[in-house]
Structure formats: structure tokens, C-alpha cells
């Protein structure tokens, strides 16, 4: 008996049970959940792939960092640079191996020179700015330490030490009465603490039990009022900046024993660190070590977060199998490897600028100078997002400092009309290079196309060295004043206006313009066109094997420090090796720094770059010769450089 109340114990569907109610026996096994599903593999399951970490709002963070591939400006010292610091008070201070310290003020765009001091009789071995940006210390192996008032750019204290200083660091917070300065002894583990406002030449305390070997680097972590120091054995120590200067305890740090941290990792690697930098929030610090590895630590846990290998072996591996961002021309790579060996062998010299790595203000990015340039590394995704200065193949950047403030405060009232006129952020990386008398500014702007050396990106704010002056006298002979300064190249694809450099390259310009006047180039084809590189012409035979100079045969190269293959539109001599210039020339379509000091730059496109790029894009055969001939119709020679941009 059944009803709608469901009194039956079991309801059957005839379609589901073909045997009906009379069938006796166990029911059929249930069908598989998915008959199309493949049988499961036998054995241990693979681990689930880790989800790649992504930094939220990465593009916004990158807006606050320099982005230019080339440095925008460079300024001079009289000798090689030894250090650079950026203060929170919008000053940039640089030092050199001749003992000079220079003060520069950050402007809305670029910097402005303020004052210069002959601080030491020997090289400046260290610079350090106070956390509030009001004080600066410089030290030298001449056993003197100088203290400057940054805001008034004035020398206020000079300390004569009974020991040779190794490194120095300010360890006080803004508003404190005592301006504590920690100075290490180059030849002992002692750390001497001075109060520069006391007027005394004697230390207020000597800390002798923190390290067992001489200290190599120190940095004050202001948010946690703790100093991080490291010594010649690679041991990393934390100690309080305030008396009694003991090791911090929770909650400043989250560990009670160093055995629970990674602070022994540098010592285990049998290396040492020569630079320490701390993030703005104090939660991370980074060491650049002598084994060419950059180690990033979390401050509170002491755990090692990241390790970046800047060794030659790692660079060679990137050259072989890395992405396009890390690739260099083989010749350029070999030259940089040789320079890299020279950099690391010279680090023990007095005044040598030891490489460092710096955080951006967010702590999410790390800027590391190396063989390729200055890498900008996203610490969250663990990826290189850009490389600054990769095309600058004659500079090996070593020490860097980052400015991310808003310079030049204004009293302008903020309204909708004045909003666009308010000072904007001008993120700037200041870099020192190995054995260079200049420091370099990277911003979000590429260098301007200056019309002469005085307006160029390399500012001559110091008297040039004697060898530079002699070179200039040779290069700027009286005959150069009579040479043409421009040409119009008429081709079957359009006109190209070129500015020439007779003052720097008189023989190349004379050879080129004399051939042009003699109609030597008329009807000559562009015989070699390579997209993403250059377009080449000037061979009367049309196959790249012909052509000679106006003097018959070949003539010597004319290299100049101010003329480089640093942008598209560079006019340069083609050759088959050193001092083999004839009649052939080429125009670049990209920056080609590997050609510097190999091909003579003697001109630049000022108008008609669209014609050059149009030639670059034509169809070519396997020998890079255009399928349809592109010819020079004729060349007009001009006394003055043609107008253009």
C-alpha cells in the first residue's frame, strides 16, 4: 500500500531497475562518477605549484623611481669620487680621493652647487648623514673627522683621533640633546662614541665588547633605535643606540637567541660586508659582501630574506641564457668583465668607493649597482623590473644614493588653478663610478640633445685635467674653423639634415665633406641596412668592400669623450678595425654604446630621422642589402649646422 505521504520503504524506477521488484540479489555496483575520467596515477602526488607573489600597485611604486636608460647629467670633482650621500633635507653631498667634500642642493629638476671644502689632506674614506639631515660627518685615514652643519653648509667640529677611523655613523633621533656619533677603529674592535655638541674631543664611551675584530660597516636603524654593525669575520651585531648600548630584546626584535636567526650566514660564508643600508621603515637591511653577493635580511626576525649573486660566474650565466634585458654584445661583455675584475681588486685602496645597495622609500624595491648597470629589483616578486645605465658602457657604477622627495618647498596657495604648478616629485639616483672624476644623475628624463659641449649632459664645473686640455688643443686646430658644420643628404627616400663636429673630428669631417663636394657619393646605394641597429652607405662599389679617403688609402680614428653612440641618429665612420677609415659611413637607429672608441662619431641627424627609420624598415636579403636600391642623389655642404631638433 502506498500513498503520497511516502509510507513505502523503497520507491523504484523501472527504467533504473530493469528486473523490477522481483529481482533478488545484490544491486549492481554504482557507475563511476565520471566514466570519461582517466584512471588516477599511482604514486605520490606532485606538490601544488606555488603561486607567484605579486606586488599590488607595482606601477604606482615604479612611478616614484628613476626610469631613464641613460644618465641625465654628470658633475665633476678634481679627482676620483669616493662617496655620495643623500640627506632628508634635500642635499646631496659628494667626496673625492683628494680630500674634497662638495654640497649640492636638490632643485625642482636637477641639482645646484652650493659649497666645497678641502676637508682632509688624504682621501675621504667615509661619509654619513644624520637621520634628520642636519649633520654630516666625513672621515679619513689622516686621523681626522670633520662634522658639518648641512643646512648652513658650514664646518662646525673637527675631531683629532688617536686612532685611524674605519667607519662612522650617527646614532641619535631627531630632537635628542646629544648628537651621538659612533666611530670604529680601523685596527681594533673598539667603537668610540662621541657627543659632537659637547665641545669635547674625548669620547663619552668606548664600546669594546660588541665585536672581536675591527668593524667594517655600521648603520643606524632609527625606527627601532638600534645600530647594525658587522666586522671582518662577517659577524652581524645589533646594539642599542642609547645607553647602556646593549643588544635589543623583544619587542624590538622577535628572537632571544641569534642561533634562531640568519645573522651568522655571512660568517658561515667566510666573507665580510663593507656596506650596510636600512629600509625607511627599519624592517629590512641589506649587506653588500666581498663574495659579491647582496644579502637582504628582515631586521626583527634576523632571517635572511633574499640573496642576489653579482659574481662574474652569475653574470656569465645570464649572458648565456638570460633574457634580452640581461644580454650584451660579446665584445662589450668581455670588456665589462675585465673592468669588473679591476673594480674588485682596487677596493682595498684608500678612498675606494665600495659598492652598496639601497632600498626605495617603500622597501619593496632594491637598487643594486653591478656589471650591467643599476638593477631595480622587486623584492616581493623577486624580479628585475628595469636596469638603469645599461647603455653606459664606459662607467662601472659602484656606490649609489636615492632621492625620492619633493624639492623646493613653496608657499603657493593650493587651488585647482595652481595644482599643476606645484613642485612635483623628481626621483633621482646619484651614482659614483669606478675611477671616475664625475658623479651621475639618473632621473625619469633622458639626456637632452644639447647643441654643444657646454650644454651637454657632462657638465665641466671643474678645470679639465692637463691631458684633457692637451687633447683639446690637438683636436681643435685652426683648420677646423674653416670646415663645414653641416650637410643635407638627399636620398631617393627623402632628405636627412646632419650636423657635423669639425672641432672634435677635423679629419673625418674634411674627408666626408670633400667627398661630398667632389660628388663622390652621388648615386651610391645604402648597401647594408640592419633593423634595430643602423643604415650604412658611402661605398662606390656598393658591396661594402670599396672606398678610400680623400688622401688615398685610410686615415686614423678620432675618438672624443663627448661624442658617443648614445642615441639614434649618430653619424659615424665605418671601418675594418683601428685606423682603417675610408669613405664609408653609417647612421645609427638605436643607442650603440659598444661602438664607442671603435668608430669615429663625427655628426648627428638634426632633421629627417623619419627618413632614416624608413630606410631601416625596408626589405633586405640575407646579406642585409635592400631588395630595392636606395641611393644618395647628392649632398649639399653647409657652412653652418642646419636647423632642427
C-alpha positions in Angstrom: 0.0 0.0 0.0 1.3 3.4 -0.9 0.2 7.0 -0.6 1.7 10.5 -1.2 3.0 10.5 2.4 5.8 8.2 1.3 5.0 5.1 3.5 6.8 2.7 1.1 10.3 1.8 2.4 11.7 1.9 -1.2 10.5 3.5 -4.4 11.8 2.0 -7.7 12.0 3.5 -11.1 11.5 0.7 -13.7 14.0 2.5 -16.0 16.6 2.4 -13.4 16.0 -1.3 -12.3 15.2 -3.5 -15.3 14.5 -6.5 -13.1 11.6 -4.8 -11.3 10.6 -5.7 -7.7 11.0 -9.5 -8.3 14.8 -9.4 -8.8 16.7 -11.0 -5.9 20.3 -10.4 -5.1 22.8 -7.6 -4.6 22.3 -4.5 -6.7 24.7 -3.6 -9.4 27.8 -1.6 -8.5 27.3 2.1 -8.9 28.8 3.6 -12.1 31.9 5.7 -11.8 31.3 9.3 -11.0 32.7 10.3 -14.4 33.1 7.4 -16.9 35.2 9.7 -19.2 37.6 10.5 -16.5 41.1 8.8 -16.9 42.4 6.4 -14.2 44.3 8.1 -11.4 48.1 7.8 -11.4 49.5 5.5 -8.8 52.2 7.1 -6.6 52.9 10.2 -4.6 51.1 13.4 -5.9 53.2 16.3 -7.2 53.2 19.4 -5.0 50.9 22.1 -6.0 52.7 24.9 -7.9 53.4 27.9 -5.7 51.5 31.0 -6.6 53.9 33.7 -7.7 53.8 36.7 -5.4 52.7 39.9 -6.9 53.2 43.4 -5.6 50.0 45.3 -5.6 50.2 48.7 -7.3 53.6 48.0 -8.7 53.2 50.6 -11.4 52.5 53.3 -8.9 55.6 52.4 -6.9 57.7 52.4 -10.0 56.4 56.0 -10.8 58.4 57.1 -7.8 61.7 55.7 -9.1 64.1 56.8 -11.8 63.4 55.3 -15.2 65.8 56.7 -17.8 68.2 54.3 -19.5 71.0 57.0 -19.7 72.2 59.4 -17.0 70.8 62.9 -17.5 73.7 64.9 -16.1 77.1 64.4 -14.6 79.2 66.8 -12.5 82.9 66.9 -11.7 85.4 66.7 -8.8 89.0 67.3 -9.3 89.9 63.7 -8.5 88.1 60.3 -8.4 84.9 60.2 -6.5 84.9 58.2 -3.2 81.4 58.6 -1.8 78.0 60.1 -2.0 75.1 60.5 0.4 71.6 62.0 0.1 70.1 63.7 3.1 66.5 64.0 4.2 67.0 67.8 4.0 67.2 67.7 0.1 71.0 67.9 0.0 73.4 65.7 -2.0 77.0 65.5 -0.6 79.9 64.0 -2.6 83.5 63.3 -1.7 86.7 62.5 -3.6 90.1 61.0 -3.1 91.8 64.4 -3.0 90.0 65.2 0.3 87.3 67.5 -1.0 83.6 67.4 0.1 81.0 69.2 -2.0 77.5 70.2 -1.1 74.7 70.2 -3.7 71.1 71.3 -3.3 68.3 69.4 -5.0 66.1 71.6 -7.2 62.8 71.0 -8.9 64.8 69.4 -11.7 68.4 68.5 -11.3 70.8 69.9 -8.6 72.7 73.1 -7.8 76.2 73.5 -6.5 76.3 75.1 -3.0 79.8 74.9 -1.4 83.1 73.0 -1.4 85.5 72.1 1.4 89.0 70.7 1.4 88.1 68.5 4.4 91.1 66.2 4.6 94.7 66.0 3.3 94.1 62.4 2.1 91.2 60.6 0.5 87.8 60.8 2.1 87.2 57.3 3.3 83.6 57.7 4.6 80.6 60.0 4.7 77.5 59.7 6.9 74.4 62.0 7.2 72.3 62.2 10.4 68.7 60.8 10.3 67.3 64.3 10.5 69.5 65.5 7.6 71.1 68.3 9.7 74.6 66.9 10.3 77.3 65.3 8.1 80.5 63.6 9.1 83.5 62.9 6.9 86.5 60.8 7.9 89.9 60.0 6.6 93.0 57.9 7.4 94.7 61.1 8.4 93.1 60.5 11.8 90.7 63.4 11.5 86.9 63.6 11.5 85.0 66.7 10.3 81.4 67.5 11.2 79.3 69.8 9.0 76.1 71.7 9.6 74.3 70.6 6.4 71.5 73.3 6.4 74.1 76.1 6.7 76.8 74.1 4.8 79.3 75.0 7.5 82.2 73.2 9.1 81.4 73.1 12.9 83.5 70.4 14.6 86.9 68.9 13.9 88.0 65.8 15.9 91.6 64.7 16.0 91.7 61.0 16.8 94.3 58.9 18.5 93.4 56.0 16.1 92.7 55.5 12.4 89.0 55.7 11.8 87.4 52.8 9.9 83.7 53.9 9.5 81.3 56.3 11.2 77.6 56.5 11.8 75.2 58.9 13.6 73.0 57.2 16.3 70.5 59.6 17.6 66.9 60.5 16.9 65.7 64.0 15.9 65.1 66.2 18.9 67.7 64.5 21.2 70.0 66.8 23.1 73.1 64.6 22.5 74.3 64.1 18.9 75.9 60.7 19.3 78.5 59.8 16.7 79.9 56.2 16.6 83.4 55.9 15.1 85.1 52.5 14.7 88.8 51.8 14.9 90.3 50.5 11.7 92.8 48.3 13.6 90.8 47.2 16.7 87.2 46.0 17.6 86.6 49.2 19.6 83.7 51.6 18.8 84.2 55.1 20.1 81.1 57.2 20.9 81.3 61.0 20.8 78.8 63.7 21.5 79.7 66.3 18.9 77.6 69.0 20.7 79.6 68.7 23.9 82.6 70.5 22.6 84.9 67.8 23.8 87.5 65.9 21.8 87.2 62.9 24.0 84.7 60.0 23.5 81.8 59.7 26.0 82.2 55.9 25.9 84.2 53.2 24.2 82.4 50.0 23.3 84.9 47.2 23.3 82.8 44.1 23.8 80.4 44.2 20.9 82.9 42.8 18.3 86.0 40.8 18.4 87.5 42.1 15.2 87.5 45.5 13.6 84.2 46.8 12.4 83.8 47.2 8.6 80.3 48.9 8.4 77.6 50.4 10.6 74.1 51.8 10.0 71.6 53.3 12.5 68.1 51.9 12.3 66.2 54.9 13.5 62.6 53.4 13.8 64.0 50.8 16.3 66.8 52.9 17.8 69.3 50.2 17.1 72.7 50.2 15.4 73.5 47.3 13.0 77.3 46.6 12.7 79.4 44.0 11.0 83.1 43.1 11.4 86.0 41.5 9.5 84.9 38.0 10.4 81.4 38.5 9.0 79.6 38.7 12.3 76.5 40.9 12.4 75.6 42.6 15.7 72.6 44.7 16.9 73.2 47.2 19.8 71.1 49.9 21.3 71.9 53.5 20.3 71.1 54.7 23.8 73.0 53.8 27.0 73.8 51.1 28.1 74.2 50.1 24.4 73.2 46.5 24.9 71.7 44.0 22.5 67.9 44.7 21.9 65.3 42.4 23.3 61.6 41.8 22.4 59.5 43.6 21.3 62.3 45.4 19.3 63.3 42.0 17.9 61.3 38.8 17.9 64.2 36.4 18.7 66.0 35.7 22.0 69.0 33.8 20.5 71.0 34.6 17.4 71.0 30.8 16.7 67.4 31.2 15.6 68.3 33.8 13.0 70.4 34.1 9.8 72.8 36.6 11.3 75.6 34.0 11.2 75.2 33.4 7.4 77.8 35.9 6.3 80.4 34.5 8.8 79.5 30.9 7.6 80.2 32.0 4.0 83.6 33.2 5.2 83.2 36.7 3.8 82.5 40.1 5.2 80.3 43.1 4.4 81.6 46.6 3.6 78.3 48.4 3.4 75.0 48.2 5.3 71.8 50.1 4.3 68.5 50.1 6.2 65.0 50.5 4.7 63.0 53.6 5.7 60.6 51.6 7.9 63.6 49.8 9.6 62.2 46.4 8.9 64.9 45.3 6.4 68.6 45.8 6.0 70.9 44.9 3.1 74.6 44.0 3.1 76.9 44.1 0.0 79.6 41.4 0.8 83.1 40.7 -0.5 81.9 37.5 -2.1 79.9 39.7 -4.5 76.6 38.7 -3.0 73.9 41.1 -1.8 72.1 39.8 1.2 68.7 41.2 2.4 67.7 40.5 6.0 64.5 41.1 8.0 65.5 43.2 10.9 63.1 42.0 13.7 63.5 38.2 12.9 67.1 38.4 11.7 66.1 36.0 8.9 67.8 36.1 5.5 65.1 37.1 3.0 67.0 37.3 -0.3 70.4 36.7 -1.8 71.5 38.2 -5.1 74.6 36.9 -6.8 76.6 39.6 -8.5 79.7 37.4 -9.2 81.3 37.0 -12.6 80.0 33.4 -12.8 76.4 34.6 -12.4 77.0 37.3 -15.0 78.4 34.8 -17.5 75.4 32.5 -16.9 73.0 35.4 -17.6 74.9 36.3 -20.7 74.5 32.7 -22.0 70.9 32.0 -21.0 69.3 35.1 -19.6 66.6 37.2 -21.2 67.1 40.1 -23.6 67.2 42.5 -20.6 70.5 40.9 -19.5 72.2 40.4 -22.8 75.2 42.4 -24.0 77.3 42.3 -27.2 80.1 39.7 -26.7 82.8 42.4 -27.1 81.1 44.7 -24.6 80.6 41.9 -22.2 84.2 40.9 -22.3 85.3 44.5 -21.7 83.0 44.8 -18.7 84.3 41.6 -17.2 87.8 42.9 -17.4 86.7 46.2 -15.7 84.8 44.2 -13.1 88.0 42.4 -12.0 89.7 45.8 -11.8 86.9 47.2 -9.6 87.1 44.4 -7.0 90.9 44.3 -6.9 91.0 48.0 -6.1 88.6 48.0 -3.2 91.4 48.0 -0.6 92.9 51.2 -1.9 92.3 54.3 0.3 89.2 56.2 -0.8 87.8 53.3 -2.9 84.0 53.5 -3.3 82.8 50.1 -2.1 79.6 49.0 -3.8 76.4 49.3 -1.8 72.7 48.6 -2.4 69.8 50.9 -1.4 66.1 50.5 -0.7 63.4 52.7 -2.2 61.2 54.5 0.4 58.5 51.8 0.2 61.0 49.0 1.0 59.6 46.9 -1.9 62.4 47.7 -4.3 66.2 47.3 -4.1 68.7 49.2 -6.3 71.9 47.3 -6.9 74.9 48.5 -9.0 76.7 45.9 -11.0 78.3 44.8 -14.2 75.1 45.5 -16.3 74.2 48.9 -14.7 72.0 49.6 -11.7 69.4 46.9 -11.3 66.0 47.8 -9.9 64.7 44.6 -8.1 61.2 44.0 -6.9 61.7 42.2 -3.6 58.1 40.9 -3.5 58.1 39.2 -6.9 61.9 38.7 -6.8 62.3 40.0 -10.3 64.4 42.7 -12.0 62.0 45.3 -13.3 64.5 47.6 -15.0 68.2 48.3 -15.4 69.5 51.9 -15.3 72.6 52.8 -17.2 73.0 49.6 -19.1 73.9 51.5 -22.3 76.6 53.5 -20.4 79.4 51.0 -21.2 82.4 53.2 -20.0 81.1 53.7 -16.5 81.0 50.9 -13.8 78.7 52.4 -11.2 79.7 51.4 -7.7 78.1 53.5 -4.9 74.6 54.9 -5.2 72.2 57.1 -3.2 68.5 57.6 -4.0 66.5 60.8 -3.7 62.7 60.5 -3.7 61.5 63.7 -2.1 59.7 66.8 -3.3 62.3 69.6 -3.6 62.0 73.3 -3.2 59.0 73.8 -0.8 56.6 76.5 -1.9 54.2 78.9 -0.1 51.9 78.9 -3.1 48.2 78.5 -2.2 46.9 75.2 -3.4 43.9 75.7 -5.8 42.7 73.9 -8.9 44.4 76.6 -11.0 47.8 76.2 -9.2 47.8 72.5 -8.7 49.8 71.8 -11.9 52.4 74.4 -10.9 53.2 72.9 -7.5 56.6 71.1 -7.3 56.4 67.5 -8.4 58.4 64.5 -7.3 61.7 64.2 -9.2 63.1 60.8 -8.2 66.9 60.9 -8.8 69.6 58.2 -8.4 73.0 59.6 -7.7 75.8 57.2 -8.7 79.6 57.1 -8.3 81.6 55.2 -10.9 84.9 53.3 -10.6 87.9 55.7 -11.0 85.8 58.5 -12.4 86.0 62.2 -11.5 82.3 62.5 -12.1 79.1 61.5 -10.4 76.0 60.8 -12.4 72.3 61.6 -12.0 69.6 59.3 -13.3 66.1 60.6 -13.3 62.9 60.0 -15.3 64.2 62.1 -18.1 66.6 61.0 -20.8 69.5 63.5 -21.6 68.6 66.4 -23.8 70.0 66.7 -27.3 72.4 69.6 -26.5 73.9 71.7 -29.3 77.4 71.9 -27.8 79.6 70.5 -25.0 78.8 73.4 -22.7 75.1 72.5 -22.8 75.7 68.7 -22.8 75.0 66.3 -20.1 78.6 66.2 -18.8 79.0 69.5 -17.0 82.5 70.9 -16.8 82.2 72.6 -13.4 85.9 72.0 -12.8 89.0 72.9 -14.7 89.8 69.9 -17.0 92.9 67.8 -16.4 96.1 68.6 -18.2 95.8 65.7 -20.5 92.3 66.7 -21.5 93.4 70.2 -22.2 96.3 69.0 -24.4 93.9 66.7 -26.2 91.5 69.6 -26.8 94.3 71.7 -28.2 95.2 68.9 -30.7 91.6 68.3 -31.6 90.6 72.0 -32.1 93.3 73.1 -34.6 92.9 76.3 -36.6 91.9 74.4 -39.7 88.7 73.2 -38.0 87.3 76.7 -38.0 87.3 76.7 -41.8 85.5 73.3 -42.2 81.8 72.9 -43.0 79.4 72.3 -40.0 76.5 70.7 -41.7 75.2 68.8 -44.8 71.9 67.9 -46.3 71.9 64.3 -47.5 69.4 64.0 -50.5 68.3 60.3 -50.9 65.7 58.6 -53.0 63.7 58.2 -49.7 63.9 61.8 -48.6 66.3 64.4 -47.1 68.4 63.9 -44.0 69.9 67.0 -42.3 73.2 66.4 -40.4 75.2 68.5 -38.0 79.0 67.9 -38.2 81.6 68.1 -35.5 84.7 69.6 -37.1 86.2 70.9 -33.8 86.4 67.4 -32.4 86.9 65.3 -35.6 88.5 67.6 -38.3 89.9 64.9 -40.5 86.7 62.9 -40.6 84.6 66.0 -41.4 87.1 67.2 -44.0 87.2 63.7 -45.7 83.4 63.5 -45.7 82.6 67.0 -46.9 85.4 67.0 -49.6 84.0 63.7 -51.0 80.5 65.3 -51.0 81.7 68.4 -52.8 83.5 66.2 -55.4 80.2 64.2 -56.0 82.0 61.1 -54.8 78.8 59.9 -53.0 76.4 60.8 -55.8 74.4 57.6 -56.9 76.0 55.5 -54.1 73.5 53.0 -52.6 72.7 52.1 -49.0 74.4 48.6 -49.2 73.9 47.5 -45.6 70.7 48.0 -43.6 70.0 46.3 -40.3 66.8 46.9 -38.4 67.3 47.9 -34.8 71.0 48.9 -35.5 72.0 51.2 -38.4 72.0 52.0 -42.1 75.3 52.1 -44.0 76.5 53.7 -47.2 79.4 55.5 -48.8 80.9 52.6 -50.8 81.1 53.4 -54.6 81.4 49.7 -55.3 78.1 49.0 -53.4 79.2 45.9 -51.7 81.0 47.2 -48.6 84.5 46.4 -49.8 85.3 49.7 -51.6 86.0 53.3 -50.9 89.0 55.3 -49.9 89.8 58.6 -48.2 90.5 61.9 -50.0 94.2 61.4 -49.2 94.2 57.9 -50.7 94.0 54.8 -48.6 92.9 55.0 -45.0 93.2 57.5 -42.1 93.3 57.3 -38.3 90.4 57.3 -35.8 89.4 60.5 -33.9 87.7 59.5 -30.7 86.4 62.1 -28.3 85.0 61.7 -24.8 82.0 63.9 -25.5 80.9 62.1 -28.7 79.4 58.7 -28.2 76.9 56.3 -29.8 74.4 57.1 -27.1 71.2 57.7 -29.2 69.6 57.1 -32.6 70.8 59.4 -35.4 74.6 59.3 -34.8 76.7 59.7 -37.9 79.9 57.6 -37.6 82.7 56.2 -39.8 82.6 52.6 -40.9 85.9 50.7 -40.7 87.5 47.3 -40.7 89.5 47.8 -37.5 91.5 50.5 -35.8 92.6 53.4 -38.0 91.1 52.0 -41.2 88.7 54.8 -42.1 88.0 55.4 -45.8 84.7 56.7 -47.3 82.0 54.5 -45.8 79.8 55.8 -43.0 76.6 54.8 -41.2 73.8 56.3 -39.2 72.5 54.6 -36.0 68.8 53.8 -35.4 69.3 52.9 -31.7 71.9 53.7 -29.0 75.0 51.5 -29.7 77.4 52.1 -26.8 79.5 49.1 -27.7 80.7 51.0 -30.7 82.3 53.8 -28.6 86.1 54.1 -29.1 85.8 51.8 -32.0 84.1 54.0 -34.6 84.6 57.8 -35.0 81.4 59.8 -34.3 81.6 62.9 -36.5 78.0 64.1 -36.8 74.4 63.8 -35.8 70.9 63.8 -37.5 69.1 67.0 -36.7 66.2 66.6 -39.1 64.9 63.7 -41.2 65.2 60.9 -38.7 61.9 59.6 -40.1 63.7 59.1 -43.4 66.5 57.1 -41.6 63.9 55.0 -39.8 62.1 54.4 -43.1 65.2 53.1 -44.7 65.8 50.9 -41.7 62.5 49.1 -42.3 62.9 48.2 -45.9 63.0 44.5 -47.0 66.6 43.2 -47.2 68.3 40.0 -48.4 70.4 37.6 -46.4 73.4 40.0 -46.8 71.4 42.9 -45.4 71.3 44.6 -48.8 67.9 46.3 -49.5 65.8 44.4 -52.2 65.2 47.7 -53.9 68.2 50.1 -54.2 68.1 53.2 -52.1 70.5 55.8 -53.3 72.2 59.1 -52.4 71.1 61.6 -55.0 73.6 64.3 -53.9 74.9 66.0 -50.8 74.6 69.8 -50.1 77.5 71.1 -47.9 76.7 73.9 -45.4 79.0 76.3 -43.6 76.7 76.3 -40.5 74.8 73.4 -38.9 71.3 73.0 -40.3 68.3 73.8 -38.0 66.3 71.0 -36.5 65.6 69.1 -33.3 
